[in-house]
Amino acid sequence: MIKTPGQQQTYYGIGAVNYYTGETVVQFQQHKRRQEIAQLLVALVDKHPTGTIYVTWDNANTHQDDEVEAVVQAAEGRLVLLYLPTYSPWLNPIEMLWRHFRREVTHCELFQTMQALLTAAQDFFDRFNLSPCKILSVIGSYAAEVL
């Protein structure tokens, strides 16, 4: 008898990368709805309590909603959302990091449990956050050199 895995579980990585410092904020959620996107924005505002935060992202329907707008309003002008043209992932720096993540963590890998996959995913970001210059290199940022 061949044992099958049973019900499929899905988790989504939702994250942001600071184009100047290489810091990331990444959350792994079972859903990728407006609520989870709003939670990411709250995490960004909490992580950066002063100054203006610019978020560059695509036009996904989860990015345009009352919950997201409520977080923007609560940030009192400190959170600015910049929308990229449709179908242009190469303009979004986090996409390069997700590609690198998939190559290093999930490509040709079989995890015995969902928890093992989530642990490997979190370990990747924890390790890279210790070396922000690696992240800057992966996303193609030369901003630190310009400043």
N, C-alpha and C positions, 0 to 999 in steps of 0.2 A: 504494500500500500504506500502511496506517495502522499506525504503530508503537505497540505496546501496552507498558504498564509492566512486565509480567512478574509475578513472584511478589509478592504483597502483603506489605509489611513493616509491623509494628506496634510502636509504642513507647508506653509509658505514663508519664505524669508522676505521680510519687509525692512528696508534699511535706507540709510543715508550716509554719505561720506563727505567730510569736510574737505573741499578742494584745496584749502591752504595748509591745513595741518595733517591731513591724512587720518584723522580720527573717524571712527565709524560708530553709528548707533544702529544696531540690528536686532530685530525681534523675530522670533519664529512663532507663528500663529497657525491655528487650524483653519482659519478663514482669512480671506483677503477682502474684507468689506470696508465700507466707509468708516465704521467704528474703529477698526484696527489701524486704518490710515490716520485717523484723528489721534489715536494713542501714540503713534510714531511722532506726530507733530508735537504733542504734549511732551514727549520724552526729549525732543530736540530743544524745546523752550526751557525745560528743566535743566538740561545739560549746559545750556548757554544762557545764564540768567541776565546778562547785559548785552547790549549791542543788537544790531539787526541781523537776522538770520534769513538768508536767501535760499529758497528751496526751488531747484530746477527739476521739473518732472514732466512726464508725458501727459496726454489728455485722457487718461483712463477715466471711466465714469466714476470710479471710487475716489478720484481726486477732486471731484466737483460736487459738493453736497452741503447740506445745512450743518452737519456735524463738523466737517472740515472748516467751514466758514465760521462756526462758533469758536473754534480754537484760534483762528486768525484774529477774530475780533477780541478775544480774551487776551491775546498777546499785545494788544494796544499799539499796533503799528510796527512791532519788532519782527514780525514774521511776514515775509514777502514771498508770494508764490509766483514763479516764472514758468510759463507753459511752453514746452517745446513744440515744434511742428509735428504733425501727425506722421507716424512711421519714420522716426529718425532716432533710433536707439543709440547710434554712434555719437550723438551729441550729448548723451547723458552719462557722466563719468561713472556712476554706480554700475552701469551695465558692463563696463570693462571688469569691474571687481567681481560681479556675479559670474562672468565668464571664467575668470581665473579660479574662483571658488569651485565651480563645477569641474574644471579640469583637475584640481588638486584633491577635492573631497569626494565627489560622486561619480566621476567618469570611470567606468569599468569596475565599479565597486558594488558589492552586495553586502548589505548590512543585515545582521540577523534579527535585529529589532529596530523599531522606530526610534527608541531611546538611544540606541547606538549611533544612528544617523544624526540625531539632534545633538548628541554630545560631540561628534566629529565636526559638525557644522559650527557649533559654538566655540570649540577649540581652535578652529581656523581663524575666526575673527578675534578671539582673545590673543592668539599668537601674533597676528598681524597688527593688532592695536599696540603691541609692544615695540613694533618697528614701523612707525608711520611713514618713514621714507620709502619702504617697500610698497605701501599702498599708493603713495604719490606716484611712484614709478609705474605701477600697474594701470592707474587711471590716466596717466599721461599728463600729470600736473607739473608745471614748472613755476607755479605761482610763488613758492617759497624762494626760488632763486631771484625772482623779479622784485619781491619785497625786500 
